[in-house]
Amino acid sequence: MIEAIVGLKGVGKTATILDQITTLSDNDENNIVCIEYGKRFDGRIPFRVRLVDIEEYPVQGYGELLAFIAGIIAKDFDISHIFVDSVYKVAKEAGLEGLEEFMARLDELSKKWDVKVIVSISEDPNNLPESVAGYVSYHE
């Protein structure tokens, strides 16, 4: 239950995430968390969405990001959606190494707790490993 929004910098991944968040937040049953890097979304998303600036937490790498997301889910069992904008920046990982394992483990976590996770990845879709390409729902 994960999706990846993929494309090179500047193609509209963040706008796509903002549109999805806004649409989903119209439904009172959705409980949405958005993890960003650097308060880019302040004032741009509905007040009902929990906005987390990863710079405020000591998260470094895909493993720690996965643990951080698991902690968010453990704290609040009724989360329906988690968005991660710019996964490379949020995880402080600059590339594909480790992304495949991260996505597989994130998928397991999301299925176990019935949470849809949407991540944006600044990458040429043609460069993605086949297993990660299987999660792509939107690309430019």
C-alpha positions in Angstrom: 0.0 0.0 0.0 2.7 2.4 -1.0 2.9 4.7 -4.0 5.8 6.6 -5.5 5.5 9.9 -7.3 8.7 10.0 -9.4 10.4 12.6 -11.7 13.3 14.9 -12.0 13.4 18.1 -10.0 10.9 20.7 -11.1 8.3 18.5 -12.9 5.5 18.9 -10.3 5.9 16.2 -7.8 5.2 18.5 -4.8 2.2 20.0 -6.5 0.8 16.5 -7.1 1.3 15.7 -3.4 -0.4 19.0 -2.3 -3.3 18.2 -4.6 -3.7 14.7 -3.2 -3.4 15.9 0.4 -6.0 18.6 -0.2 -8.5 16.2 -1.8 -8.0 13.5 0.9 -8.4 16.1 3.7 -11.9 16.8 2.6 -13.0 13.4 4.0 -13.3 13.7 7.8 -12.5 9.9 8.1 -8.9 10.5 6.8 -6.1 11.1 9.2 -3.1 12.4 7.2 0.5 13.0 8.2 2.9 14.8 5.8 6.7 14.5 6.4 8.6 17.3 4.7 12.1 18.7 4.7 12.3 22.3 5.7 8.8 23.8 6.3 8.0 24.0 2.6 4.3 23.3 3.1 3.6 25.8 5.9 0.3 27.5 5.1 -0.1 25.4 2.0 -1.9 22.4 3.4 -5.2 22.1 5.2 -5.0 22.6 9.0 -6.3 19.0 9.7 -3.1 17.5 8.2 -0.3 16.8 10.7 2.8 18.4 9.2 6.2 17.1 10.4 9.4 18.9 9.5 12.1 16.2 9.6 14.8 18.8 10.2 13.5 19.0 13.8 14.3 15.3 14.4 17.6 13.4 14.4 16.7 11.1 11.5 19.6 10.0 9.2 19.2 7.4 6.5 16.5 5.1 5.3 16.5 2.8 8.3 16.0 5.7 10.7 13.2 7.1 8.5 11.5 3.8 8.5 11.7 3.7 12.3 10.4 7.2 12.5 7.4 6.4 10.4 6.8 3.3 12.5 6.8 5.5 15.6 4.2 7.8 14.0 2.0 4.9 13.3 2.5 3.4 16.8 1.5 6.7 18.4 -1.7 7.1 16.3 -3.4 3.9 15.2 -6.0 5.7 13.0 -3.6 7.3 10.5 -4.9 6.6 7.0 -2.2 8.3 4.9 1.4 9.3 5.3 3.1 11.5 2.6 6.9 11.8 2.4 7.9 14.7 0.2 11.4 14.3 -1.3 12.4 11.0 0.3 16.1 11.6 -0.5 16.1 14.9 1.4 13.9 13.6 4.3 16.1 10.5 4.7 19.3 12.5 4.1 20.2 9.8 1.5 21.3 11.2 -1.9 20.4 8.3 -4.1 19.2 4.9 -5.1 21.5 2.9 -2.8 19.2 1.4 0.0 16.0 2.7 -1.6 14.9 -0.7 -2.8 15.1 -2.2 0.7 13.5 0.9 2.2 10.5 0.7 -0.1 10.1 -3.0 0.5 10.1 -2.6 4.2 7.9 0.4 4.1 5.4 -1.6 2.0 5.4 -4.3 4.7 4.8 -1.8 7.4 2.0 0.0 5.5 0.2 -3.3 4.8 0.5 -4.5 8.4 -1.0 -1.3 9.8 -3.3 -0.5 6.9 -1.7 2.9 6.1 -1.3 4.2 2.6 2.1 5.8 2.2 2.9 8.1 -0.7 6.6 9.1 -1.3 8.0 11.5 -3.9 11.4 10.6 -5.4 13.5 13.0 -7.4 14.8 10.6 -9.9 14.6 9.7 -13.6 11.9 6.9 -13.6 14.1 4.9 -16.0 16.9 4.7 -13.4 14.7 3.0 -10.7 15.3 -0.6 -9.8 12.5 -2.8 -11.1 11.1 -3.4 -7.6 10.8 0.3 -6.9 9.4 1.0 -10.3 6.5 -1.3 -9.4 5.4 1.3 -6.8 5.2 4.2 -9.2 1.8 5.7 -9.5 2.8 8.9 -11.2 5.9 10.1 -13.1 7.0 12.9 -15.5 
